[in-house]
Amino acid sequence: MISIELLVYSDAKELDGVRIAHDGWTGEAVLYSHLHTDLVCLPKNASIPITLNAREYEVFTVVAIKEMSIGSRFAPIGLVNMFNSGGAIKELKYETEGKSGLISMKVRGCGTFGAYSSTKPKRIQVHNEEVQFHYDESSGLVTVSLKSSRQRLIPWGCKG
């Protein structure tokens, strides 16, 4: 059995020359467990203990949470059926107007797309068509099924 403690450093700006933080980052992050499909929010400088038995493995995606000016918080995980889930996100834009916000993404691939949202989205559109989505209020995990593999723009509407 192996025990690991994962710590997300809020003051980290670069890791081996790669920028890991973005504007609006308060030091909070989400941790998505691919095998258990769990989403955990980690406050600034928090750690989480992880224990693996012999011959077990786990893949985690860690994403910084963006604090939007409307008070909502968001973190795109990507295609959760892929170990490199964030690699599917090709473009990401945040826009706010008044008491609402819009998050637009270009995503490559198909499968289940996941993201953390502190509030339930008003709607999710794929190619300008509103689609069904699932929102887990306890974790903030939003999932939507992407059926075709061509690039798409996904606008997310957030309540203010």
C-alpha positions in Angstrom: 0.0 0.0 0.0 1.2 3.5 -0.9 0.0 6.7 0.7 0.5 10.0 -1.1 -0.5 13.5 -0.1 -1.3 15.8 -3.0 -0.7 19.5 -2.3 -1.7 22.3 -4.6 0.5 25.4 -4.1 -1.4 28.6 -4.6 1.8 30.7 -5.2 3.0 28.5 -8.1 3.2 30.5 -11.3 5.3 28.1 -13.4 6.2 24.5 -13.3 9.3 23.7 -15.5 8.6 26.8 -17.5 4.9 26.1 -18.1 2.5 28.6 -16.7 0.0 26.8 -14.5 -2.0 29.7 -13.1 -4.3 32.2 -14.9 -5.9 35.5 -14.3 -8.6 35.2 -11.7 -6.9 32.3 -9.9 -7.4 32.5 -6.1 -5.3 29.4 -5.4 -8.3 27.0 -5.4 -8.3 24.0 -7.7 -10.4 21.0 -8.5 -9.1 17.4 -8.5 -10.9 15.0 -10.8 -10.4 11.3 -10.2 -10.7 9.4 -13.5 -11.2 5.9 -12.1 -13.6 6.9 -9.4 -15.1 9.8 -11.4 -15.0 12.0 -8.3 -14.6 15.7 -8.2 -13.1 17.4 -5.1 -12.6 21.2 -4.6 -9.3 22.0 -2.9 -9.0 25.3 -1.1 -5.9 27.4 -1.3 -2.8 25.4 0.0 -5.0 22.4 0.8 -3.8 18.8 0.6 -5.7 15.6 0.1 -4.4 12.1 1.2 -4.5 9.4 -1.4 -3.9 5.7 -0.7 -3.4 3.1 -3.4 -3.2 -0.7 -2.8 -0.7 -2.9 -4.6 -1.3 -3.0 -8.4 -3.8 -0.1 -8.2 -3.4 3.2 -10.1 -5.3 6.4 -10.4 -5.1 9.3 -12.8 -6.0 12.8 -11.5 -6.6 16.0 -13.4 -5.9 19.1 -11.4 -7.5 22.3 -12.8 -7.2 25.9 -11.4 -10.6 27.4 -10.5 -11.3 30.7 -12.2 -13.3 33.2 -10.1 -15.5 35.1 -12.5 -16.6 38.7 -11.9 -20.2 37.7 -11.5 -19.3 35.5 -8.5 -19.4 32.1 -10.2 -16.4 29.8 -10.2 -15.5 27.6 -13.1 -12.8 25.0 -14.0 -13.0 23.0 -17.3 -11.8 19.4 -16.9 -12.2 18.2 -20.5 -13.2 14.9 -21.9 -13.3 12.8 -18.7 -13.1 9.4 -20.6 -9.5 10.4 -21.6 -6.5 10.3 -19.3 -5.3 13.6 -20.8 -8.8 15.1 -20.5 -7.6 18.8 -20.7 -5.9 18.1 -24.0 -9.3 18.1 -25.7 -9.8 21.8 -24.9 -8.4 23.8 -27.8 -9.7 27.3 -26.9 -11.3 28.8 -23.8 -12.9 32.3 -23.4 -14.6 33.9 -20.4 -17.0 36.8 -20.9 -19.2 38.6 -18.4 -22.0 41.1 -19.0 -24.0 42.5 -16.2 -25.1 39.6 -13.9 -24.5 36.8 -16.4 -21.4 35.1 -17.8 -20.6 33.1 -20.9 -17.8 30.6 -21.2 -17.0 29.5 -24.7 -14.8 26.6 -25.6 -13.5 24.8 -28.7 -13.2 21.1 -27.9 -11.8 18.4 -30.0 -13.1 14.8 -29.6 -16.2 13.1 -28.5 -17.4 11.5 -25.2 -18.4 13.0 -21.9 -17.1 16.5 -21.3 -16.8 17.5 -17.6 -16.3 20.8 -15.8 -16.7 22.3 -12.3 -19.2 25.1 -11.9 -20.1 26.6 -8.5 -23.6 27.4 -10.0 -25.8 25.3 -12.2 -25.5 26.6 -15.8 -28.6 28.2 -17.3 -27.9 26.3 -20.6 -25.3 24.6 -22.6 -25.1 24.8 -26.3 -23.2 22.7 -28.9 -23.1 24.2 -32.4 -25.7 26.8 -31.3 -28.2 24.0 -30.2 -29.2 23.6 -26.6 -28.2 20.2 -25.2 -29.1 18.2 -22.1 -26.5 18.2 -19.3 -26.2 16.8 -15.8 -25.3 19.0 -12.8 -24.3 17.4 -9.5 -25.1 20.0 -6.8 -22.9 18.3 -4.2 -19.7 18.4 -6.2 -20.4 21.1 -8.8 -19.6 18.6 -11.6 -21.3 19.4 -14.9 -21.3 16.7 -17.6 -22.5 16.8 -21.2 -22.3 14.2 -23.9 -20.5 15.2 -27.1 -21.5 12.9 -29.9 -19.4 13.9 -32.9 -15.6 14.1 -33.1 -15.4 17.4 -35.1 -14.3 20.6 -33.3 -17.1 22.5 -31.6 -17.7 25.7 -29.7 -19.5 25.1 -26.4 -21.1 28.2 -24.8 -22.0 27.8 -21.1 -24.4 30.3 -19.6 -23.9 31.1 -15.9 -26.3 32.8 -13.5 -25.2 35.9 -11.8 
